[in-house]
């Protein structure tokens, strides 16, 4: 389900987590070379992603039987 990034916080091990408008959250880790997300490492870069659309993987996919 598409949702909007409303902010960021760090979890208990200091990884960055997005706050989503649906009420859920999603980790965005920079763990090179496996996950290249350098934008999470600076406050200015994270701020540019607030209000961006993101996918929430916690919502079930709805399949319509037409």
C-alpha positions in Angstrom: 0.0 0.0 0.0 1.3 3.5 -0.8 1.7 5.8 2.1 3.6 9.0 2.9 6.8 9.5 4.9 6.0 11.9 7.8 9.3 11.8 9.7 12.2 9.7 11.0 13.4 8.3 14.2 16.1 5.9 15.3 15.5 2.5 16.8 17.2 0.9 19.8 20.4 0.1 17.8 20.5 3.6 16.1 19.2 2.5 12.7 17.0 5.0 10.9 13.3 4.3 10.6 10.6 6.2 8.7 7.3 7.2 10.3 4.5 6.6 7.8 1.2 8.3 7.5 -0.6 4.9 7.8 0.7 4.6 11.4 3.4 2.0 10.6 7.2 2.4 10.2 9.8 1.1 7.9 13.6 0.7 8.3 15.9 2.4 5.8 19.4 1.3 6.6 22.7 2.4 5.0 24.6 -0.9 5.4 27.0 -0.8 2.5 27.7 -2.7 0.4 24.4 -4.5 0.8 22.1 -1.5 1.2 23.3 1.8 -0.3 21.1 4.5 1.3 23.6 7.3 2.1 20.7 9.8 2.3 19.7 8.4 5.7 23.1 9.5 7.2 22.4 13.2 7.3 19.5 15.3 8.7 19.3 17.4 5.5 19.1 14.4 3.2 16.4 12.7 5.4 14.4 16.0 5.5 14.2 15.9 1.7 12.3 12.6 1.9 9.6 13.8 4.3 6.3 13.8 2.3 7.6 11.4 -0.3 5.4 8.4 -1.2 6.6 5.0 0.1 5.4 1.5 0.1 4.1 0.1 3.4 4.7 -3.7 3.4 2.5 -4.3 6.5 -0.8 -3.9 4.7 -2.3 -7.0 3.0 -2.6 -6.8 -0.7 -6.1 -6.7 -1.9 -7.0 -8.9 -4.8 -10.2 -8.1 -6.6 -12.0 -11.0 -8.2 -13.8 -9.4 -11.2 
